[in-house]
Every structure is written in C-alpha cells, then in structure tokens.
Amino acid sequence: MKHIERLLLLAVFVFAHSFSFGQADKETAKWSHTCKKLSENEYELVFHLDLKKGWHVFTETDNIGKKKKKRVTLVIPHFAFDANKDVKLKDTIASKGLLETKNIKHVGLVNIYSFKVLYTQLLEATPGAKLTGSYTYQLCDDEEHVLPPVTERFVAELK
C-alpha cells in the first residue's frame, strides 16, 4: 500500500512540475498600456511589457527558427485592432527594448527582448473614442522552455 501511495505522490509531483513549464503566470509577463494625446486628433498608444528576470519575448526577424533546415514557428507579439470608424491607425506598430540573440535548443538562433519592451502605435482618432483589440505573444525562458502563445484583450480610451 505504501508503494501505491508513493507512486501516486510521485505522479502528482511530476504532473504538477511539468505543467508549471507549460504556462506563465501574470508575474512573468505584465502588460499595461498608456495613451498620450499628441495633438487635437493624434494619439500615441503604448503597450508596456515588463518581463520577469530570465524571461523573454520573441522579435520579428528573419533568423527565427532556422536550424537544420527545419523551420519552427514562433509567435512574435502581434496586435489586432477591432474595426472602429472613429480610429485610424498610422504607420505600423514599433517596438523598442533590450534586443538579444539567443540559441534555443531545437529552435536555433532567435532574437528576443528582455526586461522591458514598448510597442508604440500612432493613431488618428475622434477624442473620446475607444479602441479595442487583442495582442498575442509567446515567451521563452533562460532554461530554453518555450511556452504556448497567449492572447489577451485590451480597451484603450482616447481622451
């Protein structure tokens, strides 16, 4: 009977330990956003990503996942904005942060951001409009665990 209890306890521990590598908590990647009015109808929407030490987010580059002629799909942060007649996007979203290159086992060389990243989108909008949408991102850590992609919704009020 003791052997069964030990096996059951071991199985629970192994399952819980492996599950913890499959997802990040809210402390691993903290997202927020700010909106700054630049002129009467121009705004700057900035998404702030604060990453826990040892965690990284992928960047858009042409060297992602090239290893042994096998291409691995990694998700770079992507922002989707819901249609809104009162808001017009200007240019493309720009990113800024500490850029590093890392060799991840089974993936190859990738460019990543660490610590803090800013994603900036310029907008033309009617004052008081609301912009809604979502962002999708994928994280990896220093131990080369690559987590599944995560999608979250946002609401930005343009005051």
N, C-alpha and C positions, 0 to 999 in steps of 0.2 A: 504494500500500500504506500509506503514511503517513497518507493521508486516512481510510482504514478504521480504522486504529489510533486516530486522534484521535476519530473518531465513536464508536467503541466506548468509549473512555475517557470521553468526554462523556456518553454514555448511562448508563454505570455511575455517574458522579458525580450526574447528575440523579435517577436512581432512588434512590440512597442518600440524597440530600438530601431528596427528597420523602417517603421512608419515615420519616426521622427526625421529621417533623412528625406522623406518624400514631400515635405511641405515646410514652408517658412511661417513663422508667427508674425504678428503685427510689429514686433520689436525688430525683426530682421530688416524689413523694408518699410519705412514710414513715409507715406505720401501726403502732401498737402499742396494747396495752390493759392496764389495771390493774383489779384487783378489790379493793374495800375492804369489810371486814365492818363493818356499822353496828350490828347487834345479833345476838342468837343466830341468827335465820333471815333477817335482812335484809342485802342486799349492794348495793353501788353498782359497776356495771360501767362503766368509762370507756374509750372509744376515743379515742386521741390521733392526730391527723393533723397532721404537720409538712410544710408545703409549701415548696418551694424558692422563693426570691425570684422574683417575676414570674409565678407560677402560682397558680391559684385553683380553688375548688370551688364548684359552684352551691348555692343555698339554696332552700328551699321557700317560694315567694311567688307571688302572683297576677299578677305583672308579667313573668314569664319568657316570653321569645319573642314578645312582641306587637309586630309591625311589619308595616305594610301589610296588615293583616287576614290575615296568614299566620302560623299558629302552628307554631313549631319545637319539637320535643320535645327537651328537655334532661333529663339524668338527675341528680337530686339524690341525695345519699347515702341509701341505703336499707339497712336492716339486717334480715336474715331469721334468725330463731332456730329451730333444729330442735326438734321436739317432745321434751319431757322431763318426765316425771311428777314429778321432784324439783325442778323450777324453775318459778316463776310470775312472769311479767312484771308490773310495777306501772306504771301510767300509760303514757305514750308516751316515746320517746327524746327527750331535749332536746339542743339544740346551742348552743354558745357560742363566739364568735370575733370577729375584726375584720370587721364587715359593711361592704361597699362596694357601690355601684351602678355598673355599667359598661355602656356602649353597645357591643355587639359587632356588627360588620358582618354582615349577612344574618340576624341574630337579633333585635336590638333591645336594649332596656334589660333588664338582669338584675341580680339581687342575688347577690353572691358573697362567700365568705370567703377571706381571705388569711392567710398565715403559719402560724398555729396554730389548730386547731379542736378542741373537745372535744365528744364525743357521749356523753351520760350516760343509762344505763338503770338504774332501780331494780328489784330482784329480791327475791322471797321464795324461799328455797332450803334444801334439806337440806344441812348442812355436808358438804363433800367432793364435792358433785355437780360434774359437768362440763357446761358449756353450750357447744354447738357451733352454728355457723351460718355466715353469709356476709354480706359487705357489698359493695354495688355503688356506684360513684361515677364521675363524669366530670369531667375537668379542662379548663380553658382557660388560655391564657397572655396576657401583655400585648400580644402581637402579633396577638391575636384568632384564634389557632388553637384549634379545639375538637376534643379528642381523643375517640376512641370510648370507650364505657363499659368499665370494668374491674370484674370480680368476683373477690373473694378470700375464702378460708375462714379461720375462726378457731376456737380452742378456748380456753375460759376455765375455769380451775379455781377453784371457790368454796371457799376454805379458811377 
